[in-house]
Amino acid sequence: MARDTYSQRSLGTLSRRIKEVAGVPMNLFTHSRVLLVGAGGIGCELLKNLLLSGFGEIHIIDLDTIDLSNLNRQFLFRYEHIKKSKALVAKEAAHKFQPKAKLNAYHANIKDSQFNVDWFATFDIVFNALDNLDARRHVNRMCLAADVPLIESGTTGFNGQVQVIKKAGFIVGVTECYDCTSKEVPKSFPVCTIRSTPSQPIHCIVWAKSYLFPELFGIGEDETPELDHSEDAENAEEIANLRKEAQALKEIRQSMGSPDFARRVFEKVFIYDIDRLRGMEDMWKVRDPPTPLDFGKLQEESADIQSAVSVEDQRVWSLTEDLVVFKDSLDRLCNRLKILQERKTSDVRPVLDFDKDDVDTLDFVTASANLRASIFGIDPKSKFDTKQMAGNIIPAIATTNAMTAGLCVLQAMKVLNGDYDSAKMVFLERSGVRAINSDSLKPPNPNCPVCSVAHGRLKFDPECATVGNLVEDILRLKLGYGEEFSISTDLGVVYDPDLEDNLPKKLSDLGVKDESFIIIVDEEDDEPRVNLELIAVTKKCESSPDEQRPVSLDKVPQIPLKPKAPAPTTDEHTNGTLGLNKRKRDAEEAGLSNGNDRAKRMASVSVADGDGARPIVLDEAQGGAILIDDD
């Protein structure tokens, strides 16, 4: 006990010394209201740092629950916390560091409507400790709209990054925002690659996880975001074949539980489907054709192998061991699904979901992927490696999280003191002679569709306000827009000069609700204005004459002109196209379309992406999936 007291006393002295060096008044932290979004690897470290630095009121929000795989680096959690809320457990555990601190925890999605712009505006500073691109962009946007400083952070292995984001005054920002520079987007796999021409272990793993498993135990691969089902010329024929094969699997699924179920599934996907592929001779002119497996031969060779081999997760199993695990895990999953079917109390068909921490599902995906890999001459993977790739994770490093969290607090001290000149973009890099590098904060991208915009509040009656009301009463009459402009909601483009069918439709029928963003893009050729983001606020019409309009503005926003593009420069080696090419590249880097397709232009300014699978960046050179951040 004395040792713990000494440690807390020492940490308290250290935190006071840090604040003295940073030149931050002692009571500045105590009276600050802080929002911490994410209670994972960085979030746990950050929460501890904030408490020991003297922050008196911290709000923690996280949608996730605790997994076994979190315990090696998210130190606030213990084995008994598995399946419990990260935010609620983090609050309970962290209170021991500073019992007098005021902590509030929310087991919720930061994108829920209750966490609106007005709610964000109640905070003095926001910390992002998130694990996906969509949520990061949402918080970035909300902080900009609420004019609250944001400390953005993330780690990948040995690398980490801390960014200060602040928009101040009218339009002009102090720093660039998260969306001022283009980001890696999630990679989906064309069906033709996954189903016909896999060349890497990840292709086989995605096939087992996102095609075979859901076809047998889930809802079918058509619902899987990791497979690209866009029917272009290259994909169309394979998608048609895929649907035929899926129908055949559904018929086989009817025999689930029978003694020959495993054999039927095996022969379907590892023999008959492969024979069909081999028949496409043009496909194998420049590559080796796949070789179907022999179930009878493998069955005979695996007679002495025990199913317990699946516990050896660090070793790559032999082909016969893969067959044993395949059959055993298939039996286990069939029994689980049968129990669910017997217990069902509604018309909804019970299904099983893949979970990287579920032994049964991981065994099945590992064995199935390895069997398929052998067919195409691809190196198999251990169960441990498959878990990393199928679960979209890499081994996270607790030290990187701790260092990144410490850097977040150091930058926050400067922000709360208003010293943005001293604030830095900080990088952790395992290269060169220095582990920590920094750069000065960059100014906003003048073409950023997220931060270089004007903001306003639109009051609308959801029962009667129409797109026509918004166009005529607000945009043209109040704000002076001409003919060339477009309107986007959560559903995409709802109005432009060539799309007037929605004018009589109610805004509420087009995805507009309380706290929705409505984006107005001025498309005039001469001197267009910056994009306008209207935050929708529902308000029923009152009896007062002043309140009878179905749409109204809280106050009329000022909407400045877009900055003019620099004049093109001439280069004798490029026949005068250097400036044009540079502007084209700049537009692409800013996430803007360089074509004339209005729908494509709208894609760059539409509201935050919808919910879906957690984004990953795939490093094909290493054959693995790298999560953008520690979860």
N, C-alpha and C positions, 0 to 999 in steps of 0.2 A: 504494500500500500504506500509506504514511504517512497518507494522507487517511482511509482506512478505519479505521486504528488510532485516529486522533484522534476520529473519529465515535463509535466504540465507547466510547472513554474518556469522551467528553462525555455519551453516553447513560447510561453507568454512574453518572456524577456526578449526573445529573438524577434517575435512579431513586432514588439514596440520599437526595437532597434531598426528594423526594416522600414517602418513608417517614418521614423525620424530621418533616416538617410534619404528616403523618397521625398521628404518635405511635405508630407500629407498631415493635416491636423488630425489629432487623435480621435476627435468626436465625429469626423467626417464619415468613417466607416460605421460607427455605432448607429447613426441616424439614416444610413442609406438603406433603401429598399431594393433588394436584389432578386433577379429571376435567374435561376439555373435550369436550363433546358437540357435534360439528359442526366441520368444517374448511373452511367456505366463506368468504363475504365477511367476516362478523364473526369467524369462527373464526381466519382467518389473522392478522388484526390482533390479536386477543386472545392468540394464542399468542406472537406477538412481544412484546407488552406484558408477559406473564407472565414470559417469560425475562429480559427487560431489567430487570424489577422484582426479580429474584433468586429466583424460585420454583425449587426444586431438583428436584422430581419431578412430572412432568405426564403424564397419560395422555390420549391423543387417540383419539376413535372417530368414524368416519364411514363410511357405507355407499356413498357416491357415488364415481364416478370423475370425472376432470377433463374438462370440455368446452371447446371453443374459446370459447364465450361467457363462460366464467369468467375469462378472462385479463385483462380490462380492469380488474378490481377485486380479484382474489384474488392478491395480489402474490407469494406464495411459489411460484406455478406459472409454468411457461414452456411454449412451444409443444411442446417435446419430451416434456412430461409428459401430453399429451392421451391419454385412455383409461386412465391409470394411477390408482391409488388416491389419493384426496385425503389421507387420514390418513397413509399411508406417505410420500408425497412431502412433506407438510407437516413431518413429523418430520425428514426428511433435510435439507430446506432451512433449517428453523428452528434446527437444531443449530449452524449457523454463527454465530448470534447469541450463543450461550452453550454452547461445546463441552463444558463440565463438567456441564451439566444432565442429569438422568436423564429421558429421554423414552421413552414406550411408545406404540405406535400399533396400532390395531385396524381393519382393513378389514372391518367387520361392522355388523350392525343392533343398535342399543342395546336392542332388545326381545328379542334372543336370550336363551335361558334361562341361558347362562353368566354373563350380567350380572345376577345376582340381587340381592336385598336385602342379603345378607351382603357381596357385592362392593361395592355402593354404600356400605355402612357403613365400609369401609376408608378412605374419603376424608375430608379435612377440609373440603372445599368443592367444589361442582360448578358448572360454568358451562354454560348452555344457549346454543348458537349455531345453532339449528335452523331448518329451513325448512318445517316442517309441524306442524299442530295436534295430530295424533295422537301423534307422538313427544314433543312438548312435554308433553302430558298424562301420558304414560307416565313420563318423567323426574321430573316433579312428584310423581307418586304414589310412585315408588320412593324419592325423597329424603325424603318425609314418613315413609314406613315405616321408613327407615333412620335417621331423625333427623339428616340432614345438611343444612346450609344450601345453598340453591340461588340462584344469580344468573341470573335469566331476562332475555333480551334479544331484541330484534328490530328490524328497520328496514323501512320502506316508503318508497322515494323519499327525500325530505328529512326524513321523520319517523323518530324512533327512540324506544326505550323500554328502561329498565333497571329491574328489579324484584327486590328482595331477598325471599326466601321462607324462612321458618324455623319449624319446629314444635319446641317445647321442652316438656319435662316431660310430664305425663299429660294427654292430650287437648288442653289449652290450647296454642294456638300463639302465637308471638310476632307473626307477621304473617299476613295473608291469603295463601292459596295461589293458584296459577294458575287453579284452577277455582272460586274463591270468587265470581267474577263471570262472567256468561255471555259467551260468545265467538261471533263470527260463525262460521257453519257453511258447509261447501262448498255451492255452489249447483249443483243439477242442473237440467236443462231438460226440461220436459214434452215428450213426443214430439210432441204436437199442435202445439206452438209451433215446434219445429225442423223438422218435416216439412210443416206446412201453412201456418202464419201467421208466418213470420219477420218481424221488424220492425227488427232491428239487425244490423250487420255480424257481431257475435259469434255470432249465431244461424246465419248462413251458414257461418262458419268451423267451428263445432262440427259442423254437418251434413257438411261436407266431410271433416273430420278423424275424426269419431266414427261416421259412418254410411257415406258413400260409400267412403272409403279401406278400412276393414276389410271391407266387403262384397266388394270386388274383390281385395284382397291379404291380408286378415287372417282373423280368426275370426268376424266378423260383429258387428253392432252390439249384439246382446243381451248381450255381455260388457262393454259400455262404460259406466262409471259416470257419465259426463257426461249420459247420457240417462235420464230418469225413466220407467221402464216400469210404474209402479204403475197397475193397470187400474181406475181410478176411472171414473165416468160420463163424464167429459170425455175421457179418454184411450183408453177401451176400443176404440171404433170405429176410431180412427186407428191403434192398435197392430195391429189385424187387417189394415188396409190395408197397413201397413208390412211385415207379414210376407209378404203377397202380392207386394209390390214386391221384397222381398229375395229371394224365390224366383225372380222373373223375372231379377234380376241374377245369380243363381247360374247360371241357364241361359245367360245372355250370357257369363258368365265362361268357359264351356266353349270359347268361340271365341277366347280370348286368344291373341294372336300372329298372328291372321289379318289381312289388309289392312283389313277393314271393322270391326275391333274398336272402334276409337275412335268411329267413326260410330254404332255400335249402342249403346254406352254413352251417348253424347251424346243421341241421340234418346230413349233410355229415361228419363233423369233430367231432361232440359231441355225435352222436348217432351211425351211421352206422360203422364208423371206430372203435369205442369203442366196438361195438358188435363183430366185427372181432377179436379184441384182446382178448376178453373174450372167444372166441372159441379156443384159444391156451391154453388148460388146463394145459399143463406141465409148462407153464410160471407162473402159479398162485398157485403152490403147497406150496411155502414158503412165499407168500405175498398175500395181499388182492387184489382181482380182481377189475378193475375199474368199476364204475357205470355210465352208460349213463344218460344223462340229458333228461328231458321231456320238449320239447319246448312249447307245449300247456299249460301245467301247469304253467311254468314260465311266459308265456305271460299273462295268466289270473291274476297271483299274482302281476305282475308289471304294471297293468293298471293305477294305480294312481301315478306312479313315473315319475318325470320330467327328461328330459335328462340333465338339468342343474346340476344334481348331480355330473357330471364329474369335475366340478370346485373344488370340495372338494378333493384336492390331498393328504392331510395328513391322511385321514381316509380310512380304508379298506372298500370297498363297500360290500354290501350284494350280494347274488347270483342274486336276481332279479334286483338289480341296475346294476350289471355287464351285464345282458341281455339288459337292456335299453341303456347303453353306447355302447355296442357291435353293436346294430342295428343303433343307431344314428351316430356313427363314421363311420360305413360301408356306410351309405347314403352319408355322407359328402365326403368320399374318392371316392365313385363312381361318384359323381358330379364333383369333381376335375379332375378325369381321363377323364370323358366325354368332359370337356372343352378343355383339352390338345389334345384329339383326333380330335376335331373339328378344332383346330388351327394348326395341324401338317402340315409341308410344305415339308416333305421328306417321304421316305419309312420306316424309322425307327419307330418302334412301341413305342408310348409314355408310360412311366412307372412312378410310384411313388416310392420314396425312403424313408426308415425310417430315421427319424431325432428325436433325443431325445427332441429337442426344438420345434418340430412341434406338436401342440395340437392334431390334427386329428389322426396322426399316433400313438402318444403315448396313446391316449384314446383307440384306437383299440387294441394295443398290451396289454395294461393293462387288459382290459375287457376279451379278448380272453385267456390270460394266466390264469386269475383267474377262468374262466369257466372250463378250462382244469384242473387246480389244484384241484377244487372241485371233479372232476371225480376220481382222484387218491388219494384223501384224503390228499392233501398237503395244507399247510397254504397259503392263498392268500396274496397278497401284495398291499400296497397302491400305488397310481399313483406316488407319490414322490419316494418311494422305487424302483418301476419298472423303473423309469427314471434313477436312479443311476445304476441299474444292466444292463439294456438294453443299456445304453449309455456308459458302461464300466468306470464309474466314482465312486469316493467316495467324500464326502464333503471335499474339499480342505481347508487347514488352512493357511490363509494369513501370520500369524506370523511365521509359519514354513518356508514358502517361503522367508520371509524377513531375518530370521536368516541364512538360507542356503546361500542366496545371499551375505550377509555380510561376511560369512566364505570363500566364493569363492574369494572375493577381498583380504582378509587377506593372503590367500595362494598364490594369484597371486603376491602380493608384494614380497614374498620370492622368487618366481620363477624368476621374472624379475631382482631381485638382485643376482640371481645365487646361492641362499642359500638353496639348496635342502636338506641339512642336517637338517634344521629347519622345512621344510615342513612336513605336517602331513596328514594322512587320518583322517577326522573328521566325527563324527556321532552325530546326534541329536536323542535322545532316551527318550521316556517317561517312564523311569523305574529307580529304584534306587534313590539315593540322588542327582545325577548329571544329568542335561539335556544335557550337551555336553561332549562327550568322544572323545578321539583321540588315534591314533596308529601310529607308525612310518611307513613310506612308505616301501612297500615290494619290493624285487628285482624281476626281470622278471621271469616268469615261463620258464625254458629252453626248454620246449616242447610246448610252445604256438605257434599255427599255424599262428598267426597274427603278433606278434612282434619279435619272435625269428627266423627271416628270413633274407635273403640277398635281396637287391633291385638292380634293373638294369632298363635301358630304352632300349626298343626294337623299332627300326625304321623299319616300314614295308610299302610296297606298297599295298594298299588295293585291287588293280586291279589284282595283280598277285602273291603276297606272299602266299605260301601254308604252311600247317602243315609240309610237308616234308622239305621245306626250313628251317623252324625253327629247326626241329629235326637234320638234317644233317649239315647245314651250321653254326648254332649257338651252339646248345647244345652239339653235339658230336665234331665238328671240333674246335670251339672256346673255349668251356668250359670244354671239356673232360669228358662228361657224358658217362657212359657205356650203357649196354642194358636195365637195369632195372630202368626206370623212367616213370613218367606219366605227362601229361599236362592237365590242366583244364582251362576253360574259363567261361564266364557267363552262358553258356549252360550246364556246367558240364564237365565231363571227355571227352576229344576229342582225346587223344592218350595214349596208354600204350602198353606193349609188346603183349597183346592179342587183341588190338584194333588198327589195322593198316589201316582200311578202309578209315579213314579220311586223310591219308597222301597226296593224290592229291588235297584235297579240299582247297579252299582259306580260309585264317584266317578270312576274313571279312564275309564269309558265316557261320562261326561258332561262331558268336557273338562278334568278336574282332573289336573294333573301337577305335577311338582316346581316350586315357586315360583309356582304359580297363586294367584290371589286368589279367595277365597270370601266373598261378601258376605251378611251376615245382617241383615235389616231387621225390627226389632220393630214390629209393627203393632197392638199393644194400644191401645185407645182411651184408657185412663187411664194416665198416666205411662209412656209408652214410653221405652225406652232408645235411646241413639245407635246408629247403625249399627256393626256389628262386622265388621272385615276380618280374615279368617283367612288367613295365608300357608301354603300347603300344603307339607309336606316329606315326601317318600316315605321310608318306613321299614318294612321287612318285620318281621313278628311274630317275636319270638325265643322260645326255649324257656322263658325265665324267666316265672313266673306274672304278674309285674308288666308284662311286655311282650306279653302274649297278646292284648290288645285290639286290634282292627284300626284304631281311632282313639284318639288321646290328645292332650292339650294339653301344650305345653312348660311353660307355667305358666298358671294361671287369671288371665285379664285382668279388670281392673275396668272395668265398663261403666256409666257414669253415665247419668242420665236426660237426655232431650232438653230443651233450654231451652223453657220455656213461651212460647207466642205472647203478645204483648202484648194486653191487653184492648182490644176494639174501641172506637173513639171515635165520638162522635155529632156530626154536623154538620147544622144545620137545613136547609142547602141540598141535602143529599144524602139526607134522610130516614133518617139514622142508619146509612148504609152506608159512610161514609168509611173507618172502620177495617177493615171487611171487604174493601173494594176494595184498600186498601193492602197487607193481608196477602197477598191474591191476587197482587198485582204482585210483592211481595217473593219469594213462592214461585216465581213464574215466572222472576224474575231469577236465583234461586239454582239454576235448572235442575231444579226439582221439579215433578212433575205436580200439577195442581189438581183432578183428577177422581178418580173412584172405581175406575178401571180399574187393577187390580193390575199388569198387564203393562206399562202405561205408567209406573207408578211405578218398576218395576224398571229401565226403560231409563235412568233418571237415575242409577242406582247400579251398573250393570253394569260389567264390567271394560273396560279401554281398548279403543277401537274397533279393528277389524281393519285389516289392511294394505289399501291401495288407492291410488288416484290421489292425488297431492299436493293437499291442500285449497287452494282459491282463494276469494277474495272478489271478486265481480263488481260493478264499478261501472257500472251500466247507463246512468247519465247520461253517462258518457264513452265507453261502448261498448267498454270494455277489461277485461281480466282482471288483477287486482292480486294478486300473490303476497303471502302474509302475511309472508314474510321473504325476504331475499336468499338464494339457494340456494348 
